[in-house]
Amino acid sequence: MVEIKNTGEHVTADIKGDIDHHNAANIRSEIDAVLENSTPRVLILDFAGVKFMDSSGIGLILGRKRVLDGFGGKLFIKNAVGHAEKIIKMAGLSGLILK
Amino acid sequence: MKSKTKSIIKNQFRLVIPSRSQNEAFARVAVSAFASQLDPTIEEINDIKAAVSEAVTNCVVHAYPGDTVGQIEIIARIMSDYRADNLPDNVFYIRIRDKGCGIADIEQAKTPLFTTCAEGERAGLGFAVMESFMDKLKVSSKIGGGTTIIMSKRLVTKQSV
């Protein structure tokens, strides 16, 4: 599940629940639906509500980053703690985490 | 001199599920619920959950591709490893087996970021997660005959089961 706030320049996607292969497809299409109609300067993926994540979450991050790169936007990750943070760091994506 | 280790199975369960993506969550929750008998830390439980999720997802995505649905067999064991000079260690053992298409090149499949499924946004990190979150990982596979993954993790528990 994902809740999206769109101010035009900034889009924040609050991801909730589990990010696995089964759920990632829905989260992806909900975010991409917004990115089809607007080209935000910044997309923030907020992981505060994420209960579980495996490498499908990395696919989700990299896929959205590719979309943003296409029109010069930036992607950042917020509130990734515990295991989600461990997997993000393992994948070498620490540089996307908002301090 | 290295002392010999004797392993004893203390408890085990076997689960057979169809390779539907809805079962990825069921499999990891079932295995982690079983592991909770060992009173593991939250980090250990999350490591096990992620490793099982990756292995089962590989079966769903790769072993039985497209609309093919096949069986995934999961065996989880709570083991006690006895060494002559020590108290027993609790080891959590997981075997995940499919009868799917098999892996042509296991070393290539284990290489981080390698994937045969780029359009599905697979990160190619499944085996890397299993390898880094569990202590041991063994993969055996036969083209057309399926794949077996064996993983184990020594758990730092408060007491022996």
HADDOCK unambig.tbl for C-alpha pairs under 7 A between the chains (distance, minus, plus):
assign (segid A and resid 21 and name CA) (segid B and resid 57 and name CA) 6.71 0.50 0.50
assign (segid A and resid 22 and name CA) (segid B and resid 21 and name CA) 5.14 0.50 0.50
assign (segid A and resid 22 and name CA) (segid B and resid 22 and name CA) 6.21 0.50 0.50
assign (segid A and resid 54 and name CA) (segid B and resid 50 and name CA) 5.42 0.50 0.50
assign (segid A and resid 54 and name CA) (segid B and resid 53 and name CA) 6.91 0.50 0.50
assign (segid A and resid 54 and name CA) (segid B and resid 54 and name CA) 6.87 0.50 0.50
assign (segid A and resid 55 and name CA) (segid B and resid 123 and name CA) 6.41 0.50 0.50
assign (segid A and resid 55 and name CA) (segid B and resid 125 and name CA) 6.01 0.50 0.50
assign (segid A and resid 55 and name CA) (segid B and resid 126 and name CA) 6.32 0.50 0.50
assign (segid A and resid 56 and name CA) (segid B and resid 122 and name CA) 6.38 0.50 0.50
assign (segid A and resid 56 and name CA) (segid B and resid 123 and name CA) 6.74 0.50 0.50
assign (segid A and resid 58 and name CA) (segid B and resid 123 and name CA) 6.06 0.50 0.50
assign (segid A and resid 59 and name CA) (segid B and resid 121 and name CA) 5.00 0.50 0.50
assign (segid A and resid 59 and name CA) (segid B and resid 122 and name CA) 5.26 0.50 0.50
assign (segid A and resid 59 and name CA) (segid B and resid 123 and name CA) 4.61 0.50 0.50
assign (segid A and resid 60 and name CA) (segid B and resid 121 and name CA) 6.82 0.50 0.50
assign (segid A and resid 63 and name CA) (segid B and resid 121 and name CA) 6.40 0.50 0.50
assign (segid A and resid 83 and name CA) (segid B and resid 46 and name CA) 6.76 0.50 0.50
